[in-house]
């Protein structure tokens, strides 16, 4: 997966979701706000607060949703 962001971060409004396909190995970091992350075929969900990161470890669909206005980086 390759995603280029001009500003280095993706801005999400409250309730907005981003769907990532086959992003295994990518790292999602919460820069501002809190986001919820769920991976296809995983029983656990992750809640990231600012300053924390999560590495996608499953192929398939990964969904990131903002609880409130948020900013995330993807690498």
Secondary structure, DSSP 8 states (H G I E B T S, - for coil): -----TTSSEEE-TT-EEEEES-TT-EEEEEES-EEEEETT-S-EEEE-TT-EEE--SSSEEEEEESSSEEEEE-
